[in-house]
Amino acid sequence: MTAPRLRVFPAISRNRDPKAYVGELMRVAQFADQNGFEGILLFEGNDVFVEPWAMAQHIIAETAQTSPLIAVNPVYVHPFTAARFVSSFAQLHGRKVYLNMITGTAVSDLQGLGDDASHADRYVRLGEFVTLMRELLTSPRPVNFQGRFYHARHLQLRPRLPAELMPEFLIAGQSDAAQRVARDTGCIKMQMLPPDLDRGLAAPGMNFGIFAREGPDEARQAAKARFRDNPDDRELLLLTMENTDSVWKRHLYAGQNAELADNGYWLLPFLTFQADCPYLVGSYAEIGAKLKEFAAKGLTTVMLDMVADETEMQHVRKALAASGMF
């Protein structure tokens, strides 16, 4: 019997430099490819420097087995177009991809795109998107679909996608609407790392960063040296909070505690606009033990914020290896 294994998708920490963006992504993608990670997370949004489908093609062409986790927002793409991208990757590379289904982007970006759907309606649309896309990828016959947002009559994707290359769908929203869509469509539900670590685990997937060293004190000192608090970065986050209706962002922002907790939970990288998630700080052994506990409670999939630096990535790899689940 094969031992259970965590699937880990690294993502680069926030990058505000378009000249460095592709290089950092490729550095992390190649590291992931060589060290047993499942793939790499690619963001979507008006402020993302490279369209994630284009970036996925570049990464697949330059790696041996990495499976990109591509963010998909219905405001930017039709289900048939997304299905064709997936089919194209299968034909070109024989490579599976994963899809991170999202509805969020800045309110001002939605207005600029002429999308006035409510938060709840965007999740209705997302559910229809997943359903129609799945049917297009799996049906041997033309697809008929009648929803509130999508309609299809005798629509067929050719050639049919091989079953082993069927993408898995993840949903990272924390609202009731997001939870309902995840449940109704069978998507992998994601959540943020909870502050208490030991309770509140209610999904098979989790989003957080890791900052690790050989010893706990060394880890905490290095983390504070890497992620520093300053009012300018906090002001940047405040501006984004005024331009979002994201439930998960508001939940994190409501925490507002920048202290590094005794259990290793740290929100400062998020509060200073340097990451989109909390961090777990500790020794390799501490983090490995915690990951093993998470897995025992049903965790299978991790979106992992990473600093795109070779030394830091090696520290993360050692912490993952200490879990025995990677």
MARTOR-116260 format. One record per residue: x, y, z of N, C-alpha, C in turn. Coordinates in steps of 0.02 Angstrom, whole numbers, padded with zeros to 5 digits, always signed. Example, Ala and Ser with C-alpha at 12.3 -4.5 7.8 and 13.67 -1.06 7.14 Angstrom:
<sites>
+00660-00284+00390+00615-00225+00390+00660-00165+00390;+00642-00112+00354+00684-00053+00357+00645+00002+00394;
</sites>
This chain:
<sites>
+00042-00060+00000+00000+00000+00000+00044+00063+00000;+00029+00109-00046+00068+00170-00052+00052+00218+00005;+00104+00246+00036+00092+00294+00091+00061+00357+00064;+00017+00390+00104-00014+00452+00081+00038+00506+00070;+00024+00551+00025+00072+00601+00005+00036+00668-00003;+00068+00721+00021+00041+00788+00011+00059+00813-00059;+00010+00840-00094+00024+00872-00158+00035+00946-00144;+00092+00972-00165+00110+01041-00148+00120+01081-00212;+00086+01139-00214+00091+01185-00270+00122+01250-00245;+00186+01262-00257+00215+01325-00235+00190+01384-00276;+00191+01442-00245+00175+01505-00279+00225+01556-00256;+00245+01601-00300+00294+01651-00280+00260+01704-00236;+00297+01729-00186+00272+01784-00146+00260+01844-00191;+00220+01891-00166+00201+01948-00207+00261+01980-00242;+00254+01991-00306+00307+02021-00346+00281+02084-00379;+00312+02140-00364+00290+02204-00392+00335+02227-00449;+00381+02185-00471+00428+02202-00523+00416+02159-00585;+00387+02189-00638+00372+02148-00698+00434+02119-00730;+00492+02151-00722+00553+02125-00752+00577+02061-00718;+00559+02053-00654+00582+01994-00617+00529+01938-00615;+00469+01952-00636+00413+01906-00627+00424+01838-00660;+00439+01839-00726+00446+01776-00762+00505+01736-00736;+00561+01771-00722+00619+01736-00696+00606+01702-00630;+00570+01736-00584+00554+01705-00520+00508+01645-00529;+00457+01652-00571+00412+01596-00583+00450+01536-00611;+00494+01548-00659+00531+01492-00689+00579+01461-00638;+00608+01501-00595+00653+01474-00544+00615+01427-00498;+00555+01448-00477+00515+01406-00433+00488+01345-00471;+00467+01354-00533+00441+01298-00573+00493+01245-00583;+00554+01264-00599+00607+01216-00610+00629+01182-00545;+00629+01220-00490+00643+01191-00425+00589+01139-00408;+00526+01158-00420+00470+01112-00407+00477+01048-00448;+00496+01056-00511+00502+00999-00556+00556+00951-00533;+00608+00977-00504+00666+00936-00484+00660+00907-00413;+00609+00931-00375+00607+00912-00305+00540+00882-00283;+00502+00856-00329+00443+00818-00311+00380+00856-00296;+00378+00922-00311+00316+00959-00304+00268+00940-00360;+00204+00948-00348+00155+00930-00399+00156+00978-00457;+00162+01042-00443+00160+01092-00496+00175+01161-00468;+00148+01212-00498+00157+01281-00475+00093+01320-00487;+00076+01362-00439+00015+01402-00443+00028+01464-00485;-00018+01477-00532-00014+01536-00575-00076+01579-00563;-00064+01642-00544-00118+01687-00527-00151+01716-00590;-00212+01743-00580-00249+01777-00632-00273+01844-00606;-00279+01893-00650-00304+01959-00630-00276+02013-00674;-00307+02072-00672-00283+02127-00713-00212+02147-00697;-00190+02134-00634-00123+02155-00613-00071+02100-00620;-00090+02043-00649-00042+01989-00660-00004+02004-00725;+00062+02000-00722+00103+02024-00777+00100+01980-00840;+00089+01915-00831+00085+01869-00888+00022+01827-00881;-00017+01823-00934-00078+01782-00935-00061+01711-00914;-00097+01683-00864-00077+01617-00837-00077+01560-00887;-00122+01561-00937-00121+01508-00987-00057+01511-01028;-00035+01572-01044+00028+01579-01082+00088+01558-01038;+00086+01577-00974+00140+01558-00929+00141+01483-00919;+00083+01451-00916+00080+01378-00908+00113+01344-00968;+00100+01368-01028+00132+01339-01088+00208+01345-01083;+00231+01403-01062+00304+01414-01056+00335+01367-01005;+00301+01359-00948+00326+01316-00894+00326+01242-00916;+00271+01220-00946+00267+01150-00968+00322+01134-01018;+00335+01181-01063+00386+01169-01115+00456+01166-01085;+00466+01196-01027+00533+01200-00997+00543+01153-00937;+00494+01110-00923+00499+01063-00867+00481+00993-00890;+00498+00944-00849+00488+00874-00868+00420+00847-00846;+00395+00870-00787+00334+00839-00761+00289+00886-00723;+00309+00949-00714+00268+00997-00677+00199+01004-00707;+00147+01004-00663+00078+01015-00684+00054+01081-00656;+00052+01134-00697+00032+01199-00671-00038+01198-00641;-00047+01236-00588-00112+01249-00558-00132+01319-00582;-00178+01321-00629-00193+01383-00665-00256+01415-00636;-00251+01477-00615-00310+01513-00591-00356+01529-00650;-00420+01515-00641-00470+01527-00693-00527+01568-00665;-00539+01625-00694-00594+01669-00674-00641+01677-00733;-00705+01659-00727-00752+01664-00784-00757+01733-00815;-00736+01785-00778-00741+01852-00807-00691+01860-00865;-00640+01818-00868-00589+01824-00920-00594+01774-00977;-00630+01719-00967-00627+01665-01016-00692+01625-01016;-00711+01597-01075-00770+01554-01082-00751+01482-01066;-00798+01442-01040-00782+01371-01025-00755+01332-01086;-00781+01346-01145-00756+01310-01204-00684+01328-01219;-00667+01392-01211-00598+01414-01222-00551+01381-01172;-00571+01380-01108-00529+01349-01056-00521+01274-01071;-00575+01241-01092-00571+01170-01108-00523+01158-01166;-00524+01203-01215-00478+01196-01272-00405+01204-01251;-00392+01249-01205-00324+01256-01179-00302+01190-01146;-00344+01162-01104-00327+01100-01070-00314+01044-01121;-00358+01040-01171-00350+00990-01224-00286+01001-01263;-00270+01064-01275-00209+01080-01313-00146+01059-01275;-00145+01072-01209-00088+01051-01169-00080+00975-01172;-00137+00940-01170-00135+00867-01173-00106+00843-01239;-00126+00875-01294-00101+00854-01359-00028+00873-01370;-00010+00933-01347+00058+00957-01358+00110+00924-01313;+00089+00911-01251+00138+00889-01201+00119+00825-01163;+00058+00801-01171+00036+00743-01131+00038+00758-01057;+00024+00820-01039+00032+00843-00970-00036+00863-00940;-00048+00841-00879-00108+00860-00842-00098+00929-00811;-00152+00967-00806-00150+01030-00769-00204+01028-00716;-00198+01073-00668-00249+01083-00616-00278+01154-00625;-00340+01163-00603-00374+01227-00613-00397+01254-00546;-00375+01314-00529-00396+01348-00468-00452+01397-00485;-00513+01377-00471-00572+01415-00492-00585+01473-00444;-00585+01534-00472-00592+01593-00431-00645+01640-00461;-00669+01685-00419-00714+01738-00444-00685+01807-00428;-00635+01809-00385-00612+01872-00358-00563+01909-00402;-00571+01972-00406-00522+02020-00432-00544+02087-00403;-00504+02138-00412-00521+02202-00383-00589+02227-00410;-00628+02259-00366-00693+02285-00386-00685+02333-00444;-00633+02374-00443-00622+02421-00498-00608+02385-00564;-00575+02326-00560-00562+02288-00621-00627+02259-00648;-00670+02235-00605-00735+02210-00627-00775+02266-00661;-00773+02324-00631-00808+02381-00661-00778+02399-00729;-00712+02397-00734-00680+02411-00797-00698+02361-00851;-00709+02299-00831-00727+02246-00878-00803+02245-00892;-00840+02288-00858-00912+02291-00869-00949+02234-00837;-00921+02204-00785-00952+02147-00751-00984+02173-00687;-01051+02175-00686-01086+02201-00627-01122+02146-00588;-01102+02083-00599-01133+02027-00563-01118+02033-00488;-01166+02014-00447-01155+02016-00374-01106+01961-00354;-01081+01965-00292-01037+01914-00266-01069+01845-00271;-01133+01840-00251-01168+01775-00253-01176+01751-00324;-01193+01796-00370-01203+01776-00440-01138+01754-00473;-01083+01784-00452-01019+01763-00481-01004+01691-00463;-01027+01669-00404-01017+01599-00385-01066+01553-00421;-01127+01577-00434-01172+01538-00476-01141+01527-00545;-01113+01580-00572-01079+01575-00638-01020+01528-00634;-00982+01530-00580-00925+01486-00573-00946+01413-00572;-01000+01398-00536-01025+01330-00534-01046+01305-00603;-01080+01348-00642-01099+01330-00710-01037+01320-00754;-00987+01362-00743-00925+01357-00782-00893+01289-00772;-00886+01268-00709-00855+01203-00694-00895+01146-00725;-00961+01149-00717-01004+01096-00742-00999+01089-00818;-01004+01146-00853-01001+01145-00926-00932+01124-00950;-00881+01149-00919-00813+01131-00940-00800+01057-00931;-00822+01029-00875-00813+00957-00863-00849+00917-00917;-00911+00937-00933-00949+00900-00984-00913+00903-01051;-00886+00961-01069-00851+00968-01132-00789+00923-01135;-00755+00916-01078-00694+00877-01077-00706+00802-01074;-00765+00781-01051-00777+00709-01040-00829+00678-01086;-00873+00718-01115-00929+00690-01153-00906+00666-01223;-00926+00604-01242-00911+00581-01310-00958+00609-01361;-01010+00643-01337-01062+00671-01382-01064+00747-01375;-01094+00782-01423-01104+00854-01416-01142+00871-01352;-01124+00926-01322-01152+00946-01257-01207+00997-01266;-01262+00987-01229-01315+01037-01223-01317+01060-01151;-01319+01124-01141-01317+01151-01073-01359+01214-01070;-01400+01220-01018-01443+01278-01009-01436+01303-00937;-01401+01358-00927-01394+01387-00861-01414+01460-00861;-01402+01493-00806-01417+01565-00802-01365+01605-00841;-01303+01581-00841-01249+01620-00871-01220+01589-00935;-01227+01523-00942-01199+01490-01000-01251+01446-01035;-01249+01447-01101-01294+01406-01142-01251+01373-01196;-01264+01310-01208-01228+01274-01261-01276+01228-01297;-01271+01227-01363-01313+01182-01403-01268+01143-01451;-01268+01077-01440-01229+01032-01483-01156+01055-01488;-01127+01073-01431-01058+01097-01428-01012+01039-01412;-00961+01029-01453-00917+00972-01442-00844+00993-01446;-00805+00964-01400-00733+00976-01399-00699+00916-01431;-00656+00929-01480-00620+00875-01514-00545+00889-01510;-00504+00837-01499-00524+00769-01482-00542+00764-01408;-00571+00708-01390-00591+00697-01321-00528+00690-01277;-00530+00720-01219-00473+00720-01174-00463+00651-01143;-00402+00623-01144-00389+00559-01110-00406+00565-01035;-00436+00514-01007-00460+00517-00938-00403+00533-00889;-00343+00507-00902-00288+00517-00856-00262+00589-00856;-00283+00629-00905-00262+00699-00909-00318+00747-00890;-00371+00720-00864-00427+00763-00841-00403+00808-00784;-00414+00874-00790-00392+00918-00736-00433+00909-00673;-00402+00924-00616-00438+00928-00553-00452+01001-00539;-00511+01014-00511-00534+01082-00498-00529+01098-00423;-00501+01156-00407-00497+01179-00338-00536+01244-00332;-00565+01256-00273-00599+01319-00259-00572+01346-00193;-00546+01407-00196-00512+01435-00137-00554+01485-00098;-00615+01501-00121-00656+01550-00085-00679+01526-00017;-00689+01573+00029-00708+01555+00098-00781+01573+00113;-00816+01604+00067-00885+01624+00080-00932+01564+00078;-00993+01574+00103-01043+01520+00099-01056+01500+00027;-01058+01549-00018-01070+01535-00088-01014+01492-00117;-00952+01508-00098-00895+01468-00123-00898+01397-00097;-00915+01390-00033-00920+01323-00003-00974+01282-00037;-01029+01315-00053-01084+01279-00086-01064+01255-00156;-01031+01298-00194-01009+01278-00261-00959+01221-00257;-00912+01225-00210-00863+01171-00202-00899+01105-00188;-00948+01107-00144-00985+01047-00127-01026+01021-00186;-01062+01065-00220-01106+01044-00274-01069+01019-00336;-01009+01045-00348-00972+01026-00408-00918+00974-00394;-00906+00958-00330-00855+00910-00314-00784+00936-00322;-00776+01002-00319-00709+01031-00323-00673+01021-00256;-00607+01023-00258-00567+01020-00197-00573+01086-00161;-00598+01085-00101-00608+01146-00062-00543+01166-00028;-00526+01230-00034-00465+01257-00003-00484+01304+00054;-00439+01311+00102-00448+01359+00155-00380+01389+00175;-00382+01444+00213-00321+01473+00239-00299+01435+00302;-00234+01436+00315-00208+01409+00378-00242+01443+00437;-00274+01406+00483-00308+01437+00539-00259+01458+00594;-00274+01512+00631-00227+01537+00681-00210+01487+00736;-00259+01445+00755-00244+01399+00810-00209+01335+00786;-00207+01325+00720-00175+01268+00687-00209+01201+00702;-00231+01190+00763-00256+01124+00783-00331+01116+00772;-00366+01172+00763-00438+01168+00752-00456+01209+00690;-00516+01199+00666-00537+01239+00608-00516+01211+00541;-00489+01150+00541-00472+01119+00477-00534+01087+00448;-00561+01117+00395-00625+01093+00368-00622+01082+00293;-00562+01072+00265-00555+01064+00193-00494+01019+00179;-00495+00986+00121-00437+00945+00103-00378+00985+00077;-00389+01051+00065-00336+01092+00039-00324+01153+00084;-00261+01177+00086-00246+01234+00129-00193+01278+00096;-00198+01343+00110-00154+01393+00081-00114+01426+00137;-00047+01423+00132-00004+01456+00181+00067+01458+00153;+00111+01493+00189+00182+01492+00173+00221+01457+00227;+00282+01438+00212+00326+01406+00260+00391+01445+00264;+00413+01458+00326+00479+01487+00337+00513+01443+00388;+00565+01407+00367+00594+01355+00410+00670+01360+00414;+00695+01336+00471+00767+01329+00482+00778+01266+00524;+00841+01249+00537+00857+01190+00577+00827+01195+00646;+00832+01253+00678+00806+01262+00745+00751+01314+00747;+00706+01312+00797+00649+01359+00799+00670+01432+00809;+00719+01444+00852+00740+01514+00863+00771+01543+00800;+00812+01503+00767+00842+01526+00704+00789+01542+00652;+00737+01501+00650+00683+01512+00602+00647+01577+00615;+00631+01590+00678+00595+01650+00696+00636+01713+00682;+00700+01710+00697+00743+01768+00685+00750+01782+00610;+00759+01729+00571+00767+01737+00498+00702+01762+00466;+00645+01738+00492+00581+01759+00464+00570+01834+00476;+00587+01857+00535+00578+01928+00551+00626+01972+00512;+00684+01945+00494+00731+01982+00453+00707+01986+00381;+00673+01933+00358+00649+01930+00288+00586+01971+00278;+00539+01966+00322+00475+02002+00316+00472+02056+00371;+00483+02117+00351+00484+02172+00400+00419+02212+00397;+00400+02238+00455+00339+02279+00460+00357+02351+00442;+00313+02382+00402+00322+02454+00390+00256+02483+00367;+00243+02547+00383+00178+02578+00369+00162+02584+00295;+00212+02592+00253+00198+02598+00181+00168+02534+00153;+00195+02477+00173+00167+02413+00149+00098+02401+00178;+00087+02420+00240+00020+02413+00269-00030+02457+00232;-00008+02516+00211-00052+02561+00174-00071+02531+00106;-00024+02495+00074-00040+02462+00012-00095+02410+00022;-00090+02371+00075-00142+02321+00089-00209+02355+00101;-00209+02409+00140-00271+02445+00155-00304+02468+00090;-00266+02493+00043-00295+02515-00021-00327+02457-00058;-00296+02398-00055-00327+02341-00090-00389+02317-00053;-00390+02323+00014-00448+02301+00052-00509+02345+00037;-00497+02408+00020-00551+02453+00003-00578+02440-00068;-00544+02395-00104-00561+02382-00174-00576+02308-00186;-00601+02274-00133-00616+02203-00139-00679+02185-00101;-00712+02132-00125-00767+02103-00086-00751+02031-00068;-00686+02015-00068-00664+01947-00052-00675+01932+00022;-00710+01877+00035-00725+01857+00104-00661+01833+00139;-00619+01794+00104-00560+01768+00138-00511+01823+00155;-00505+01874+00112-00461+01930+00128-00486+01968+00188;-00552+01976+00192-00580+02013+00249-00572+01974+00314;-00578+01908+00310-00566+01866+00369-00495+01874+00395;-00447+01872+00349-00377+01879+00370-00364+01949+00396;-00390+01999+00362-00377+02068+00381-00407+02083+00450;-00463+02050+00465-00495+02061+00530-00450+02036+00587;-00405+01989+00573-00359+01965+00625-00313+02019+00650;-00279+02053+00604-00239+02113+00619-00185+02102+00672;-00167+02041+00687-00115+02028+00736-00050+02011+00699;-00002+02056+00703+00061+02046+00666+00113+02008+00707;+00096+01990+00768+00145+01954+00810+00154+01882+00786;+00215+01858+00792+00230+01788+00775+00209+01745+00835;+00156+01706+00826+00127+01668+00881+00174+01612+00904;+00164+01589+00965+00205+01535+00992+00200+01472+00950;+00142+01461+00919+00133+01400+00879+00160+01408+00808;+00189+01466+00791+00219+01476+00726+00175+01511+00675;+00112+01524+00693+00067+01559+00646+00087+01632+00642;+00092+01658+00580+00115+01727+00570+00078+01760+00513;+00043+01814+00530+00003+01850+00480+00039+01911+00451;+00096+01929+00479+00130+01990+00456+00142+01992+00381;+00166+01938+00348+00177+01943+00275+00114+01964+00237;+00055+01942+00260-00007+01963+00228-00023+02036+00245;-00016+02055+00308-00035+02123+00329+00010+02177+00299;+00069+02157+00276+00115+02204+00244+00117+02195+00169;+00067+02160+00141+00059+02154+00068+00119+02119+00035;+00151+02075+00073+00207+02037+00045+00188+01965+00028;+00129+01944+00049+00103+01877+00034+00027+01879+00036;-00004+01829+00007-00077+01825+00006-00105+01775+00056;-00065+01756+00105-00085+01704+00152-00044+01710+00215;-00064+01675+00269-00022+01672+00329+00039+01628+00317;+00087+01634+00362+00147+01591+00360+00149+01547+00422;+00182+01489+00414+00197+01444+00469+00273+01445+00478;+00295+01467+00536+00366+01476+00550+00390+01426+00603;+00446+01393+00591+00472+01347+00640+00531+01306+00614;+00552+01259+00654+00606+01214+00634+00579+01163+00583;+00625+01130+00548+00604+01078+00501+00560+01027+00537;+00583+01006+00595+00546+00954+00632+00478+00978+00654;+00473+01040+00679+00408+01067+00701+00359+01070+00643;+00382+01097+00588+00337+01105+00530+00320+01037+00501;+00368+00992+00498+00354+00924+00473+00302+00889+00515;+00308+00895+00582+00259+00863+00626+00190+00893+00617;+00187+00960+00607+00122+00992+00598+00089+00971+00532;+00129+00965+00480+00103+00943+00416+00076+00871+00421;+00111+00830+00459+00088+00761+00468+00022+00760+00505;+00014+00804+00555-00050+00810+00591-00105+00833+00544;-00090+00882+00502-00140+00907+00454-00162+00850+00408;-00114+00811+00384-00131+00757+00338-00174+00705+00372;-00162+00692+00436-00203+00644+00473-00275+00667+00480;-00285+00733+00476-00352+00762+00480-00384+00772+00412;-00350+00750+00359-00380+00751+00292-00348+00798+00242;-00295+00831+00261-00262+00876+00213-00227+00835+00159;-00239+00854+00095-00208+00820+00039-00170+00867-00007;-00190+00932-00007-00167+00979-00057-00146+01044-00025;-00088+01070-00044-00063+01132-00014-00044+01182-00068;-00072+01243-00063-00047+01300-00102+00004+01334-00057;+00067+01335-00079+00121+01354-00034+00157+01416-00059;+00150+01471-00022+00186+01532-00038+00260+01521-00025;+00302+01541-00074+00374+01530-00067+00412+01592-00090;+00466+01607-00055+00513+01658-00077+00556+01627-00132;+00558+01660-00190+00592+01631-00249+00668+01640-00244;+00696+01611-00193+00768+01613-00180+00790+01541-00167;+00844+01520-00199+00865+01450-00195+00875+01426-00123;+00907+01468-00081+00919+01449-00012+00854+01440+00026;+00807+01487+00018+00743+01481+00052+00703+01421+00028;+00705+01407-00036+00669+01350-00063+00697+01284-00036;+00762+01281-00025+00791+01221+00004+00768+01211+00076;+00763+01266+00113+00737+01261+00182+00665+01234+00182;+00625+01258+00135+00555+01234+00130+00555+01160+00113;+00597+01139+00067+00599+01068+00047+00616+01024+00107;+00662+01047+00148+00682+01007+00207+00624+01002+00257;+00587+01056+00265+00529+01053+00311+00476+01006+00284;+00463+01008+00219+00415+00962+00189+00438+00889+00197;+00502+00877+00184+00529+00809+00190+00523+00783+00261;+00529+00828+00310+00525+00806+00380+00456+00781+00399;+00406+00796+00358+00338+00772+00372+00330+00698+00356;+00373+00672+00311+00364+00604+00288+00305+00596+00241;+00274+00653+00222+00215+00651+00179+00230+00680+00110;+00292+00694+00097+00310+00729+00035+00369+00694+00002;
</sites>
